[in-house]
Amino acid sequence: MTSIFLLISRFFKWSFGFFDFASNFVNWVLFFVATALFCYWCYVLLKVLGGDEDKEYFSPTEGHHPYYDPRIYNKESK
């Protein structure tokens, strides 16, 4: 019976070492994936969305709905 427990304890010692190695490996993989995503995010912000180029944009409501309309908001002088 003691040999079974010794075998089980040896297996647990091996499994903890394996999980320690596997978690370290997974940690590095996740680090490189996160670094790649961060670099891609910076590329999109700076290259695709940034820059001094003005994109052609047409606003169908520009000038039609002003914030202050003098016909509506006029000061009545008495």
C-alpha positions in Angstrom: 0.0 0.0 0.0 2.9 2.3 0.8 4.3 1.8 -2.7 1.0 3.0 -4.3 1.1 6.2 -2.3 4.8 6.7 -3.2 3.9 6.2 -6.9 1.0 8.7 -6.6 3.2 11.2 -4.8 5.9 10.8 -7.6 3.2 11.4 -10.2 2.0 14.5 -8.4 5.5 15.9 -8.1 6.0 15.3 -11.9 2.6 16.9 -12.8 3.3 20.0 -10.7 6.6 20.4 -12.5 4.9 19.9 -15.9 2.2 22.4 -15.0 4.9 24.9 -13.9 6.6 24.5 -17.3 3.4 24.6 -19.3 2.1 27.7 -17.5 5.4 29.5 -18.2 5.2 28.5 -21.8 1.6 29.7 -22.1 2.5 32.9 -20.3 5.1 33.7 -23.0 2.8 32.8 -25.8 0.1 35.1 -24.4 2.7 37.9 -23.9 3.8 37.7 -27.6 0.1 37.6 -28.8 -0.7 40.7 -26.7 2.5 42.5 -27.9 1.5 41.8 -31.5 -2.1 43.0 -30.9 -0.7 46.2 -29.3 1.6 46.8 -32.2 -1.2 46.3 -34.7 -3.4 48.7 -32.7 -0.7 51.3 -32.8 -0.3 50.8 -36.5 -4.0 51.3 -37.1 -4.1 54.4 -34.9 -1.1 56.1 -36.4 -1.0 54.9 -40.0 -4.6 54.1 -41.0 -6.5 56.6 -38.9 -3.8 59.3 -38.4 -1.9 61.5 -40.6 -2.5 64.9 -42.1 -4.6 63.7 -45.0 -8.1 65.0 -45.0 -10.7 62.5 -46.1 -13.5 63.6 -48.3 -16.5 63.8 -46.1 -20.0 65.0 -47.0 -22.3 66.0 -44.2 -25.9 66.1 -45.3 -27.0 68.2 -42.3 -24.2 70.7 -42.1 -25.5 74.2 -41.9 -29.2 73.1 -41.9 -29.6 72.7 -38.2 -27.6 75.4 -36.4 -27.2 75.4 -32.7 -28.4 79.0 -32.5 -31.2 80.0 -34.8 -32.0 83.7 -34.6 -35.5 83.2 -35.9 -36.4 81.1 -32.9 -34.2 82.6 -30.2 -34.7 86.4 -30.5 -34.6 88.8 -27.6 -37.8 90.7 -27.4 -37.2 94.3 -26.5 -40.0 96.1 -24.7 
